[in-house]
């Protein structure tokens, strides 16, 4: 593998907390203060509204229902429409620098969908793309969503994979603005699924697809690196292996 990077594994986190972390890491990656970094986590129940016009109209329930279900709503700077995040859904946020021929937004999005397709294949699930709709599908049921952002050719946001989430919450919205198709999960297809095994496999497929060998690090360690870089004490590009 041509590059070395980091992987941060987290449990269930609030969306706004992780959005702030992504923005911090994105700036740090632009400056070369950290290497390519992969975030793997789950979110507390929330709906996120992307930059696509009219996305907010696809929220179908009242604030009272949201409060009763403990679901928060956030506006996001990613692409796409409205989507749901919650426990049981694996989130993959790469903070990586795109260089040379990799500076292609559509190619990057295609690669992120391929990441989900390969991961699902490892569990015997045949997923595909739909030309008209972003994301990853099992027949007419969406199992993985995509919403990305790129700043100065450093990525943020990414993909979500429905491992074993509460699918009822998807009925509170028009997922990704699509009315004619449904939503599914790995647990609905397989009945039982090992969430930890899915995390391990997705990380493995990411490393192979993007040719980045990742080392597990803590949030605290990477924040220290960012702090030192911002104060001028250290600078480490970390983009090339020995």
Secondary structure, 3 states (H helix, E strand, C coil): CCEEEEEEEEEEECHHHHHHHHHHHHHHHHCCCCCCEEEEEEECCEEEECCCCCHHHHECCCHHHHHHHCCEEEECCCCCCEEEECCCEEEEEEECECCHHHCCHHHHHHHHHHHHHHHHHCCCCCCEEECCEEEEEECCEEEEEEEEEEECCEEEEEEEEECCCCHHHHHHECHHHCCCCEECCHHHHHCCCCHHHHHHHHHHHHHHHHCEEEEECCHHHHHHHHHHHHCCCCCCCCCCCC
